[in-house]
């Protein structure tokens, strides 16, 4: 387990097993009213936020042959009022004015999170005040070795207007009930956004951005077609028009240029950087 640039990294080299826990150690000390106030305060002018069930990564236990992931269900707003709260305000703790009720509460929460430690991958997962909701980052190449990247639309609550890998998304309640919730989420997102199925899907890493503090499973996949033959079908996918501003089919050279000129999340940057390193 290494730290690289802006992310904590854990490489996945063993079989993955998922254990569903009835109770979580997540313990954000907010009432529902306070949580709602902080969410509204933190994400002003963002429409259509989804507060459905998502999946928390409680802990990881490693034995000789297997990585065991302990998970349970939480609400999406829990991540907005812990991990994303930290991302937005961590650098401003001392500047938050104590005479404002919400800012005072934010300062208290952030100070508690910081004091419990967030300097390593393990400390992020062990922090009870972080929701640690699981997301996936999926990068797909075709049989010619070309990758599909996406420029996101500006109407999204997360990642609006940014360069992204092929698809991203958060685990939901249906994924949670599958044998491998992470790969189930990857498959669902690919079908919803692009209407495609994949082969040779593989989980490569878990990365946690040092600012956003969200566990993201890095997944590489292949399709048994050429992009040019299936792109005309993409607009029929359920979420394509809502989430995809532009689909980019790129070589390694193209990818390097885009990374230098486009905004992207830490997880996406790591994922593309890793793909480029394997093409050297």
C-alpha positions as CSV (number, residue, x, y, z in Angstrom):
1,X,0.0,0.0,0.0
2,X,1.6,3.2,-1.2
3,X,0.8,6.9,-1.3
4,X,1.1,8.5,-4.7
5,X,0.5,12.2,-5.5
6,X,-3.0,13.1,-4.4
7,X,-4.4,9.6,-3.5
8,X,-3.9,6.8,-1.1
9,X,-3.6,3.6,-3.0
10,X,-4.2,-0.1,-2.3
11,X,-3.5,-2.6,-5.1
12,X,-5.9,-5.5,-5.5
13,X,-3.9,-8.7,-6.0
14,X,-6.2,-11.3,-4.4
15,X,-9.6,-12.7,-4.7
16,X,-12.3,-10.3,-3.4
17,X,-15.1,-11.3,-1.0
18,X,-17.9,-9.1,0.3
19,X,-19.5,-9.4,3.7
20,X,-22.7,-7.5,4.4
21,X,-22.9,-6.1,8.0
22,X,-26.2,-5.2,9.5
23,X,-24.7,-2.4,11.5
24,X,-21.9,0.1,10.6
25,X,-19.4,1.9,12.8
26,X,-20.3,5.1,10.9
27,X,-21.1,7.6,13.5
28,X,-21.4,11.2,12.2
29,X,-22.7,13.2,15.2
30,X,-25.4,15.1,13.4
31,X,-29.2,15.1,13.8
32,X,-31.2,14.8,10.6
33,X,-32.0,18.5,10.8
34,X,-28.4,19.4,11.2
35,X,-27.4,17.1,8.3
36,X,-30.0,18.7,6.0
37,X,-28.8,22.2,7.0
38,X,-25.2,21.3,6.2
39,X,-26.0,19.6,2.9
40,X,-28.0,22.6,1.8
41,X,-25.2,24.9,2.9
42,X,-22.5,22.9,1.2
43,X,-24.1,22.3,-2.2
44,X,-26.0,25.4,-3.0
45,X,-27.5,25.6,-6.5
46,X,-27.1,21.9,-7.2
47,X,-30.3,20.4,-8.4
48,X,-31.7,16.8,-8.3
49,X,-29.5,15.4,-5.6
50,X,-30.1,11.7,-5.0
51,X,-30.5,10.6,-1.4
52,X,-31.1,6.9,-2.0
53,X,-29.2,4.0,-0.5
54,X,-25.5,3.8,-1.2
55,X,-22.9,1.4,0.1
56,X,-20.3,2.1,2.8
57,X,-16.9,0.4,3.0
58,X,-16.6,-0.3,6.7
59,X,-13.3,-2.2,6.7
60,X,-11.0,-4.5,4.8
61,X,-9.5,-7.7,6.3
62,X,-6.7,-9.4,4.3
63,X,-5.8,-13.1,4.7
64,X,-3.4,-15.3,2.7
65,X,-5.6,-15.6,-0.4
66,X,-8.5,-13.1,-0.1
67,X,-9.4,-9.5,0.5
68,X,-12.6,-9.4,2.5
69,X,-14.6,-6.2,2.3
70,X,-17.1,-5.5,5.0
71,X,-19.9,-3.3,3.7
72,X,-23.3,-1.9,4.7
73,X,-25.9,0.5,3.4
74,X,-26.0,4.2,4.2
75,X,-27.7,7.3,2.6
76,X,-26.0,9.3,-0.1
77,X,-26.4,12.5,1.9
78,X,-24.3,10.9,4.6
79,X,-21.3,11.3,2.2
80,X,-22.2,14.9,1.5
81,X,-22.2,15.7,5.2
82,X,-18.9,13.9,6.0
83,X,-16.4,13.1,3.2
84,X,-17.5,15.8,0.8
85,X,-18.0,18.3,3.7
86,X,-14.3,17.7,4.5
87,X,-13.3,18.2,0.9
88,X,-15.1,21.5,0.7
89,X,-14.0,23.0,4.0
90,X,-10.9,21.2,5.3
91,X,-8.6,24.1,4.2
92,X,-10.9,26.7,5.8
93,X,-11.4,25.3,9.3
94,X,-9.7,28.2,10.9
95,X,-11.5,30.7,8.7
96,X,-15.0,29.5,9.5
97,X,-16.8,32.0,11.7
98,X,-18.1,30.6,15.0
99,X,-21.0,33.1,15.2
100,X,-22.8,31.2,12.4
101,X,-24.6,28.0,13.8
102,X,-23.9,25.9,10.7
103,X,-20.3,27.0,10.3
104,X,-19.7,26.3,14.0
105,X,-21.1,22.8,13.5
106,X,-19.0,22.2,10.4
107,X,-15.8,23.4,12.2
108,X,-16.6,21.0,15.1
109,X,-17.0,18.0,12.7
110,X,-13.9,18.8,10.7
111,X,-11.8,19.2,13.7
112,X,-13.0,15.9,15.1
113,X,-12.3,14.2,11.7
114,X,-8.8,15.7,11.5
115,X,-7.9,14.8,15.1
116,X,-8.9,11.2,14.5
117,X,-6.4,11.0,11.7
118,X,-6.7,10.8,7.9
119,X,-3.0,10.5,6.9
120,X,-3.2,6.9,5.5
121,X,-5.5,4.6,3.6
122,X,-6.3,2.7,6.8
123,X,-7.0,5.9,8.8
124,X,-9.6,7.0,6.3
125,X,-11.4,3.7,6.5
126,X,-11.2,3.6,10.3
127,X,-12.6,7.1,10.8
128,X,-16.1,6.7,12.1
129,X,-17.1,10.2,11.1
130,X,-16.5,9.6,7.4
131,X,-19.3,7.9,5.3
132,X,-16.8,6.2,3.0
133,X,-19.4,5.5,0.3
134,X,-18.0,3.3,-2.5
135,X,-17.7,4.5,-6.1
136,X,-16.3,2.9,-9.2
137,X,-14.1,4.2,-12.0
138,X,-14.2,2.1,-15.1
139,X,-11.9,2.5,-18.1
140,X,-12.7,0.5,-21.2
141,X,-10.7,-0.2,-24.3
142,X,-11.7,-1.9,-27.6
143,X,-10.0,-4.6,-29.6
144,X,-7.8,-2.0,-31.2
145,X,-6.5,-0.8,-27.9
146,X,-8.4,2.5,-28.1
147,X,-9.9,3.9,-24.9
148,X,-13.3,5.7,-24.4
149,X,-13.2,8.8,-22.3
150,X,-16.0,11.1,-21.5
151,X,-16.5,14.9,-21.1
152,X,-19.3,15.1,-18.5
153,X,-22.3,17.3,-18.9
154,X,-22.6,20.4,-16.7
155,X,-25.9,19.4,-15.1
156,X,-24.5,16.6,-12.9
157,X,-24.2,16.9,-9.2
158,X,-20.8,15.3,-9.1
159,X,-18.0,15.8,-11.7
160,X,-19.9,18.3,-13.8
161,X,-18.0,19.5,-16.9
162,X,-14.9,17.3,-16.1
163,X,-13.0,14.8,-18.2
164,X,-13.8,11.3,-16.9
165,X,-12.9,7.7,-17.6
166,X,-15.5,5.6,-19.6
167,X,-18.0,5.5,-16.8
168,X,-18.2,6.3,-13.1
169,X,-20.8,5.8,-10.4
170,X,-21.7,4.9,-6.8
171,X,-22.8,1.5,-5.6
172,X,-26.6,1.4,-5.0
173,X,-29.0,-0.9,-3.2
174,X,-29.3,-3.3,-6.1
175,X,-25.5,-3.6,-6.5
176,X,-25.3,-4.3,-2.7
177,X,-27.3,-7.5,-3.1
178,X,-25.1,-8.9,-5.8
179,X,-22.2,-11.4,-5.2
180,X,-19.6,-8.8,-6.2
181,X,-21.3,-5.4,-5.7
182,X,-18.4,-3.5,-7.2
183,X,-18.4,-5.3,-10.5
184,X,-22.2,-5.2,-10.5
185,X,-22.0,-1.5,-10.3
186,X,-19.5,-1.2,-13.1
187,X,-21.7,-3.4,-15.3
188,X,-24.8,-1.4,-14.5
189,X,-23.1,2.0,-15.2
190,X,-21.8,0.8,-18.5
191,X,-25.2,-0.4,-19.6
192,X,-27.0,2.7,-18.3
193,X,-24.6,5.3,-19.8
194,X,-23.4,3.5,-23.0
195,X,-25.5,0.4,-23.4
196,X,-22.5,-1.9,-23.6
197,X,-21.3,-5.1,-22.0
198,X,-17.7,-5.9,-21.2
199,X,-15.3,-8.8,-21.1
200,X,-12.2,-9.3,-19.0
201,X,-13.4,-6.9,-16.3
202,X,-10.8,-6.6,-13.5
203,X,-10.5,-4.6,-10.3
204,X,-7.0,-3.2,-10.1
205,X,-6.9,-0.8,-7.2
206,X,-8.8,1.1,-4.5
207,X,-7.8,4.7,-4.4
208,X,-8.9,7.4,-2.0
209,X,-8.4,11.0,-2.9
210,X,-6.7,12.9,-0.1
211,X,-9.2,15.7,-0.5
212,X,-12.5,13.9,-1.2
213,X,-11.7,10.9,1.0
214,X,-14.0,8.5,-0.9
215,X,-13.0,4.9,-1.7
216,X,-13.0,4.4,-5.5
217,X,-12.5,1.0,-7.0
218,X,-10.3,1.3,-10.2
219,X,-11.6,-1.2,-12.9
220,X,-10.2,-1.9,-16.3
221,X,-12.3,-3.7,-18.9
222,X,-12.4,-4.6,-22.6
223,X,-15.1,-4.9,-25.3
224,X,-14.9,-7.4,-28.1
225,X,-15.8,-4.8,-30.7
226,X,-14.4,-1.6,-32.3
227,X,-15.7,1.6,-30.9
228,X,-16.5,2.9,-34.4
229,X,-18.9,0.0,-34.9
230,X,-21.0,0.5,-31.7
231,X,-20.9,4.3,-31.0
232,X,-24.1,4.8,-33.1
233,X,-26.0,2.7,-30.4
234,X,-24.9,4.8,-27.5
235,X,-27.5,7.5,-27.7
236,X,-30.2,4.9,-27.0
237,X,-28.6,4.2,-23.5
238,X,-30.7,5.3,-20.6
239,X,-28.4,8.0,-19.2
240,X,-26.2,8.9,-22.2
241,X,-27.7,12.2,-23.1
242,X,-28.0,13.3,-19.4
243,X,-24.4,12.4,-18.4
244,X,-22.3,12.5,-21.6
245,X,-21.5,15.8,-23.3
246,X,-18.9,14.3,-25.6
247,X,-17.4,10.8,-26.1
248,X,-13.7,10.7,-26.9
249,X,-12.0,7.7,-28.5
250,X,-8.3,8.1,-27.7
251,X,-4.9,6.7,-28.1
252,X,-2.1,7.0,-25.5
253,X,-0.9,10.2,-27.1
254,X,-4.4,11.7,-27.1
255,X,-4.9,10.7,-23.4
256,X,-1.7,12.5,-22.3
257,X,-2.8,15.7,-24.1
258,X,-6.3,15.6,-22.6
259,X,-4.9,15.1,-19.0
260,X,-2.8,18.2,-19.4
261,X,-5.6,20.4,-20.5
262,X,-8.8,19.1,-18.8
263,X,-10.1,19.2,-15.2
264,X,-10.7,15.8,-13.7
265,X,-11.0,14.1,-10.3
266,X,-7.9,12.7,-8.5
267,X,-9.3,9.2,-9.0
268,X,-9.7,9.7,-12.8
269,X,-6.2,11.2,-13.1
270,X,-4.7,8.2,-11.2
271,X,-6.7,5.8,-13.4
272,X,-5.5,7.3,-16.7
273,X,-2.0,7.8,-15.5
274,X,-1.9,4.1,-14.6
275,X,-3.2,3.1,-18.0
276,X,-0.6,5.2,-19.7
277,X,2.2,3.6,-17.6
278,X,1.2,0.2,-18.8
279,X,1.4,1.3,-22.4
280,X,5.0,2.3,-22.2
